[in-house]
Amino acid sequence: MHYIYVMIYIQIHFTTHGIAYCKHLLSHFYHNSPENASSIEANGLDQLKLNEVFDKKHVGYTFDKVYYLYADQSVFNKISSVGIKSKENIHMRDQLVNRLGLTEEWKMIVDSHKENLEEELKLISMEPNLKRRSKEIMNTYWRNIQHYLIEDQIWWFRHHSNASTVYDDTKFRTVNLTKEYNLNDLRNHQLIADCLGKFIYDLTLDSPSKDLLINISLGSYETQLAWFVLSEKGVLPPSTRFISSYDDKSSSEERFKLMDIREVPTKLFTTVSENIELFEKTNSKKRDLANQLFKQYMNMGFSILLLGERGVGKSKLAEQHKQYDNFKSQNCAAFDNDNKAEALLFGYMAGAYTDAKKETEGLFQAANGGVLFLDEVHHLSKQVQGKLMKALQTDDNNFYRIHKLGSTREERIKCTVIFASNLDLEELKTRLLPDFYDRISQLIIEIPSLRETVEDREEDWKAIWKQLKFEKDFPGEKVLTDDPKFFKWLKEQKLYGNYRDLQKIAILYYAYLKFPPETKELVKQTHGYRNAYEYTTKEFRKYYLQTIKSDNPYLDLSSEPNSMINRLRRDIVHWAEASFGSVPEAYQHFKQIDKDTPTAKTLYEWRKSGNS
């Protein structure tokens, strides 16, 4: 089933679109059953048909609450007098009133100059000429309701509209922004934003659901701008959605035009997801592809898995975007127990465990509307993987559904979740639950190693030099131009530790440049290093390349390949002697398995060469 998870509808009154227009918008959603209510947008809605929707016994979609916002009539009168004055011409310009032969009746109603709508309706029930056609007259009131005072319109909706049985006082709420928030000027941008901001704050405190659908196309232009400002400033809940509704002026000659509903972005300006890049600038096609994929994937609503060797810069995402309030990151290796992991990820209620003194939000809530980056995902325990797997099941609108520890209330969160690991796919599959692996690997991006992006080596060097704050003493460009031999060597390095190796090289180079003359002289006398190039390259090979070990004891970057092969052969012979008592006995055994096995003489030579 497809459910629309926006539970609260908000609309501001405006003089040209009365409360019947609001009723028609609600009719559109009510007309849709829960199975197909996930679609907000619609084209060519016939308002005449929408007006009849609530007359039918139809179980459609209803909002938990509708908030109809308005200001005092005197405040609206300052910006428009269309409504009240137009009431005088109702019987002259409504084609349906004329076709039904109600022109004289409506002229009598208008000429009565009753002070409010309630008195007007009493007149209809008492005046014989009106009473005999009261049902027809009442059925046409919605067509002209926007010409009445705001309080009259609200009264009509609650007592006489066909929506009142569905949207009673428990679901349909009105808020007088003038009385409750001192809004007395619909041309004052700051005042409108302040009042709406206070209303939203009160609303989210009062309501457990924070999913809002706001029609921003109604109200003054200043009001529409205020909604966008509140969204950009993070005042609105991240799951808020905006719609605009329009009358198609070219659709017909009828007074009530066909209506379109469009969903519009809540952010007019740049968001965190649009700012995220893996590499700021690159000459590498592999990096460029990773960047392009990342930009495309960020807006798809699926989880993203970044794969790459240690030190390729996956965790740089957290550092680059920590200034955004809704970009949150966590290294999963820091989870020293499962309870801590769950509490940090999902939040917890007061009393959920011994040290839980107050309700606290988790990383998912903090990243709502933004990005959650989980590095070294392979360190998650099976239990936490199971919890996350359940949370990562999205609905049709890409909302995650989570529970805080100690809470039974479901929270809906919308964010992009990025996972990262330095394991390859096959090893990652062995570490993770199969279903969890499938869930986090919906979209995969492989981050190339530095040995695959030699064309970016100069920029990588400058970036590391600047990151380590060496730039102030020795500009990165100057280091390269003053020592071209060093940069040629740098481009030739495989850098199996990627940026970490580049950091070590930069630190060695910088250290030599900072040595006083007497230290440089001593280094020359002791080791023969005459400059920064020699010091850096020799020290890096001596102390750092040898630390790059394989799980295989025979693989060593400090040894020549033939040397590693000879050691392996020697150990094979020693193992064979220990297993069979002698080399000839071992030879006889292996000959039965493979006639091309090395002779006993060859095995003796292997033993000798491996000891050299």
KANORSUL-V881216 format. One record per pair of residues at least 12 apart in sequence whose ideal C-beta (glycine too) atoms are under 7 Angstrom apart, sorted by the first residue. I is the first residue (numbers start at 1). GAP is how many residues later the second one is. D is the distance in Angstrom with one decimal. If there is no record, write none. Layout:
I_GAP_D ; I_GAP_D
This chain:
1_33_6.2 ; 1_34_5.6 ; 2_33_6.1 ; 2_34_6.4 ; 2_35_6.9 ; 2_36_4.0 ; 2_394_4.9 ; 3_31_5.8 ; 3_34_6.8 ; 3_35_6.8 ; 3_392_7.0 ; 4_33_4.5 ; 4_34_5.2 ; 4_57_6.2 ; 5_206_5.6 ; 5_390_6.5 ; 5_392_5.8 ; 5_394_5.8 ; 5_407_5.8 ; 6_205_4.9 ; 6_206_6.7 ; 6_207_4.0 ; 6_235_5.7 ; 7_56_6.1 ; 7_57_4.2 ; 7_202_4.4 ; 7_204_4.9 ; 8_55_6.2 ; 8_56_6.1 ; 8_57_5.1 ; 8_59_6.8 ; 8_199_6.6 ; 8_201_6.4 ; 8_203_6.6 ; 8_204_5.1 ; 8_205_7.0 ; 9_54_4.5 ; 9_57_4.7 ; 9_204_5.1 ; 10_57_4.7 ; 10_59_6.8 ; 10_202_6.1 ; 10_204_4.6 ; 11_57_6.0 ; 11_204_4.6 ; 11_207_5.7 ; 12_57_4.6 ; 12_206_5.4 ; 12_207_3.7 ; 12_211_5.6 ; 13_55_6.6 ; 13_56_6.7 ; 13_57_3.8 ; 13_137_6.0 ; 14_204_4.8 ; 14_205_5.2 ; 15_61_5.7 ; 15_65_4.3 ; 15_67_5.3 ; 15_68_4.7 ; 16_66_6.2 ; 17_129_6.6 ; 17_201_5.6 ; 18_127_4.9 ; 18_128_2.7 ; 18_135_5.5 ; 19_126_6.1 ; 19_134_4.2 ; 19_135_6.5 ; 19_138_5.0 ; 20_122_4.3 ; 20_125_4.9 ; 20_126_6.8 ; 22_46_6.3 ; 23_134_6.7 ; 23_138_5.9 ; 23_140_4.9 ; 24_23_5.2 ; 24_26_4.2 ; 24_27_6.5 ; 24_235_6.9 ; 25_190_6.8 ; 25_220_6.0 ; 26_40_6.7 ; 26_137_6.2 ; 26_141_6.7 ; 27_23_4.1 ; 27_26_4.0 ; 27_27_6.3 ; 28_14_6.0 ; 28_17_5.9 ; 28_22_6.3 ; 28_233_6.6 ; 29_31_6.9 ; 29_32_4.7 ; 30_23_5.7 ; 30_24_6.7 ; 30_30_4.0 ; 30_31_6.2 ; 30_32_6.2 ; 30_136_6.6 ; 31_22_5.0 ; 31_29_5.5 ; 32_28_5.7 ; 32_29_5.4 ; 33_27_5.8 ; 34_27_5.9 ; 37_24_4.0 ; 38_358_5.0 ; 38_359_6.5 ; 40_203_6.0 ; 40_221_6.6 ; 40_223_5.1 ; 41_220_5.7 ; 41_221_5.8 ; 41_222_5.6 ; 42_218_6.8 ; 42_219_4.7 ; 43_217_5.2 ; 44_214_4.7 ; 44_216_7.0 ; 45_213_6.3 ; 45_214_4.3 ; 46_212_6.2 ; 47_209_4.3 ; 47_212_5.8 ; 48_208_6.1 ; 51_91_6.0 ; 54_108_4.0 ; 54_109_4.6 ; 54_112_6.0 ; 55_107_5.1 ; 62_104_5.9 ; 62_109_7.0 ; 64_145_6.2 ; 65_106_5.7 ; 65_108_5.9 ; 66_101_5.9 ; 66_105_6.2 ; 66_106_5.1 ; 66_107_6.8 ; 67_106_5.2 ; 67_108_5.9 ; 68_104_7.0 ; 68_106_4.9 ; 69_106_5.0 ; 69_108_5.7 ; 70_80_5.2 ; 70_104_6.8 ; 70_106_6.3 ; 70_107_6.8 ; 71_106_5.1 ; 71_107_4.7 ; 71_112_5.3 ; 71_115_6.4 ; 72_104_6.9 ; 72_106_4.1 ; 73_76_5.5 ; 73_77_5.4 ; 75_103_5.7 ; 75_108_6.9 ; 75_109_5.6 ; 75_111_6.0 ; 76_74_6.9 ; 79_107_5.3 ; 79_108_6.6 ; 79_141_6.4 ; 83_63_5.9 ; 83_64_5.1 ; 84_63_6.7 ; 86_61_4.9 ; 87_23_6.4 ; 87_60_3.8 ; 87_61_6.8 ; 88_22_6.0 ; 90_16_5.5 ; 90_20_6.0 ; 90_54_4.8 ; 90_57_6.6 ; 91_12_4.8 ; 91_15_3.8 ; 91_16_4.6 ; 91_19_6.5 ; 94_49_6.0 ; 94_50_6.8 ; 94_161_6.5 ; 95_160_6.3 ; 96_44_6.6 ; 96_47_6.7 ; 97_43_5.9 ; 100_36_6.0 ; 102_31_6.7 ; 102_34_6.3 ; 102_35_6.3 ; 102_38_6.6 ; 105_24_6.9 ; 105_25_5.7 ; 105_28_6.0 ; 105_32_5.9 ; 108_21_6.9 ; 108_22_6.5 ; 109_14_7.0 ; 116_33_6.9 ; 116_36_5.6 ; 117_31_5.5 ; 117_35_3.7 ; 117_38_6.1 ; 117_39_5.9 ; 118_37_6.5 ; 124_13_5.9 ; 138_22_6.8 ; 141_15_6.7 ; 141_19_7.0 ; 142_19_6.9 ; 154_20_5.5 ; 158_14_7.0 ; 175_24_6.4 ; 177_18_5.3 ; 181_14_3.9 ; 181_17_5.4 ; 181_18_6.2 ; 182_13_6.9 ; 183_12_4.4 ; 186_34_4.6 ; 186_36_6.5 ; 186_37_6.9 ; 187_33_6.9 ; 187_35_5.8 ; 189_33_5.0 ; 189_36_6.3 ; 189_37_6.6 ; 192_30_5.4 ; 192_31_5.5 ; 192_34_4.5 ; 193_33_4.1 ; 193_36_5.3 ; 193_37_6.4 ; 196_30_5.4 ; 196_34_6.1 ; 197_33_5.7 ; 197_38_5.1 ; 200_30_6.7 ; 200_35_5.9 ; 200_36_6.1 ; 204_33_6.2 ; 208_201_6.6 ; 210_27_3.9 ; 210_29_6.5 ; 211_28_4.9 ; 211_201_6.5 ; 212_24_6.7 ; 212_25_6.2 ; 212_28_4.4 ; 213_28_5.3 ; 213_30_6.4 ; 214_13_6.1 ; 214_26_6.5 ; 214_28_5.6 ; 215_28_5.4 ; 215_30_6.1 ; 216_26_5.0 ; 216_28_6.2 ; 217_27_3.7 ; 217_28_5.5 ; 217_29_6.9 ; 227_15_6.9 ; 228_40_5.4 ; 231_35_4.4 ; 231_36_6.2 ; 232_35_6.3 ; 232_37_6.0 ; 234_91_6.6 ; 236_30_7.0 ; 238_130_4.0 ; 238_131_2.8 ; 238_176_6.5 ; 239_160_6.9 ; 239_173_6.2 ; 239_175_5.6 ; 240_26_5.8 ; 241_22_6.2 ; 241_25_6.8 ; 242_21_6.9 ; 242_22_4.8 ; 242_24_5.2 ; 243_18_5.7 ; 243_19_6.5 ; 243_20_5.4 ; 243_21_6.8 ; 244_18_5.1 ; 244_20_5.4 ; 245_14_6.1 ; 245_16_5.1 ; 246_13_6.8 ; 246_14_4.9 ; 247_12_5.7 ; 248_12_6.2 ; 272_49_6.4 ; 272_52_4.2 ; 272_54_6.1 ; 272_55_5.2 ; 272_98_5.0 ; 272_99_6.0 ; 273_25_4.7 ; 273_26_6.8 ; 273_98_6.2 ; 273_143_6.1 ; 276_18_7.0 ; 276_22_6.3 ; 276_41_7.0 ; 276_45_6.2 ; 276_95_6.8 ; 277_14_5.9 ; 278_12_5.3 ; 278_13_5.5 ; 278_16_5.3 ; 278_169_6.8 ; 279_12_5.6 ; 281_178_6.9 ; 282_174_5.5 ; 283_172_4.4 ; 283_173_5.6 ; 284_164_6.8 ; 284_169_4.0 ; 284_171_5.4 ; 284_172_5.1 ; 286_162_4.0 ; 286_166_5.7 ; 286_167_6.2 ; 287_161_6.1 ; 287_166_5.6 ; 287_169_6.6 ; 290_155_5.5 ; 290_157_6.0 ; 290_158_6.9 ; 293_152_5.2 ; 294_151_6.0 ; 297_146_4.7 ; 298_118_5.9 ; 300_143_6.9 ; 301_97_3.7 ; 302_140_4.2 ; 302_141_5.3 ; 303_89_6.3 ; 303_114_4.7 ; 303_116_6.5 ; 303_136_6.7 ; 303_137_5.1 ; 303_139_5.2 ; 304_112_6.9 ; 304_114_4.7 ; 304_139_4.9 ; 304_141_6.5 ; 305_114_4.9 ; 305_135_5.4 ; 305_136_4.8 ; 305_138_6.9 ; 305_139_4.8 ; 306_112_6.4 ; 306_114_4.2 ; 306_139_5.5 ; 306_141_5.9 ; 307_114_6.1 ; 307_118_6.9 ; 307_137_6.4 ; 307_139_5.1 ; 307_140_6.8 ; 308_114_6.5 ; 308_138_6.5 ; 308_139_3.2 ; 309_113_5.8 ; 309_140_5.1 ; 309_189_5.9 ; 310_112_4.5 ; 310_187_6.9 ; 310_188_6.9 ; 311_186_5.0 ; 311_187_3.5 ; 311_188_4.8 ; 311_189_4.0 ; 312_135_4.7 ; 312_137_5.8 ; 312_186_4.8 ; 312_187_6.9 ; 313_134_6.9 ; 313_186_5.6 ; 314_61_6.4 ; 314_106_4.3 ; 314_133_6.1 ; 315_60_5.3 ; 317_56_5.5 ; 318_55_5.7 ; 324_46_6.3 ; 326_41_5.6 ; 326_42_6.6 ; 326_43_5.2 ; 326_44_2.7 ; 327_43_5.3 ; 327_44_4.9 ; 328_35_4.9 ; 328_38_4.9 ; 328_39_4.3 ; 328_44_5.3 ; 329_44_4.1 ; 329_46_6.8 ; 330_14_6.6 ; 330_33_5.8 ; 330_44_5.7 ; 331_44_4.7 ; 331_45_5.5 ; 332_42_5.7 ; 332_43_6.6 ; 332_44_4.9 ; 332_45_5.5 ; 332_47_4.5 ; 332_48_5.1 ; 333_43_4.7 ; 333_46_4.4 ; 335_44_6.9 ; 335_49_6.9 ; 338_43_5.4 ; 338_45_4.9 ; 338_46_5.5 ; 339_14_6.3 ; 341_43_4.6 ; 342_42_6.5 ; 342_45_5.9 ; 342_63_5.8 ; 343_19_6.9 ; 343_62_5.7 ; 344_18_6.1 ; 344_19_6.0 ; 345_17_5.2 ; 345_18_5.4 ; 345_19_6.3 ; 345_43_7.0 ; 346_16_4.4 ; 346_18_6.1 ; 346_56_5.1 ; 346_57_6.7 ; 346_58_5.6 ; 346_59_6.3 ; 347_13_5.4 ; 347_14_4.5 ; 347_15_3.4 ; 347_18_5.6 ; 347_57_4.3 ; 348_12_5.7 ; 348_56_5.4 ; 348_57_3.8 ; 348_58_5.7 ; 349_55_5.4 ; 349_56_6.6 ; 349_57_3.6 ; 349_58_4.8 ; 351_55_6.4 ; 352_53_4.1 ; 352_54_3.1 ; 362_42_6.9 ; 364_36_6.7 ; 364_38_5.4 ; 364_49_5.0 ; 364_51_7.0 ; 365_46_6.8 ; 365_48_6.5 ; 367_48_4.5 ; 368_45_5.0 ; 368_46_6.6 ; 368_47_5.8 ; 369_45_6.5 ; 369_46_6.5 ; 370_45_5.6 ; 371_44_6.2 ; 371_45_4.9 ; 371_47_6.4 ; 372_43_5.4 ; 372_45_4.9 ; 373_45_4.7 ; 374_43_6.9 ; 374_45_5.2 ; 375_45_4.7 ; 376_44_6.9 ; 376_45_6.4 ; 377_42_4.4 ; 377_43_6.6 ; 377_44_5.3 ; 377_63_6.6 ; 378_43_5.0 ; 378_45_5.4 ; 378_50_5.9 ; 378_53_4.5 ; 378_54_6.8 ; 382_51_6.0 ; 385_47_6.2 ; 385_48_4.9 ; 385_51_4.2 ; 386_47_6.7 ; 388_48_6.7 ; 389_44_6.9 ; 389_46_5.7 ; 389_47_4.6 ; 389_50_5.4 ; 392_25_6.9 ; 392_47_5.0 ; 398_16_6.0 ; 399_13_4.1 ; 399_14_6.5 ; 399_15_5.2 ; 400_13_4.5 ; 419_21_4.7 ; 449_49_5.7 ; 450_45_4.5 ; 450_48_4.7 ; 450_49_7.0 ; 450_52_6.9 ; 451_43_4.7 ; 451_44_6.0 ; 454_37_5.7 ; 457_33_6.3 ; 457_34_5.0 ; 458_22_6.6 ; 460_42_6.1 ; 461_15_6.4 ; 461_19_7.0 ; 461_29_6.5 ; 461_41_6.7 ; 462_14_3.9 ; 462_15_6.8 ; 464_35_6.6 ; 464_38_4.9 ; 464_39_5.7 ; 464_42_5.1 ; 465_14_6.9 ; 465_41_5.6 ; 468_35_6.8 ; 468_38_5.8 ; 470_36_6.7 ; 470_40_4.8 ; 474_36_7.0 ; 474_39_5.7 ; 479_30_7.0 ; 483_49_6.5 ; 483_50_5.7 ; 485_48_5.5 ; 486_46_6.9 ; 486_47_4.3 ; 486_50_6.9 ; 489_48_5.6 ; 490_15_6.9 ; 496_52_5.2 ; 497_51_6.6 ; 501_43_6.9 ; 504_36_6.5 ; 504_40_5.3 ; 505_31_6.1 ; 505_35_5.7 ; 508_27_6.7 ; 508_28_4.4 ; 508_31_5.4 ; 508_32_6.0 ; 509_23_5.4 ; 509_27_4.6 ; 512_20_4.3 ; 512_23_4.4 ; 512_24_6.5 ; 513_19_5.8 ; 523_12_6.4 ; 545_12_5.1 ; 545_13_6.4 ; 546_12_4.4 ; 554_13_5.8 ; 554_14_4.8 ; 566_43_4.8 ; 566_44_4.7 ; 567_43_5.4 ; 569_37_3.8 ; 569_40_6.8 ; 569_41_5.5 ; 570_36_6.1 ; 570_37_5.6 ; 570_40_2.1 ; 570_41_6.3 ; 572_34_6.9 ; 573_30_5.2 ; 573_33_5.1 ; 573_34_4.2 ; 576_27_7.0 ; 583_17_5.3 ; 583_20_5.1 ; 583_21_6.1 ; 584_16_5.0 ; 586_17_7.0 ; 587_12_6.6 ; 587_13_4.3 ; 587_16_6.4
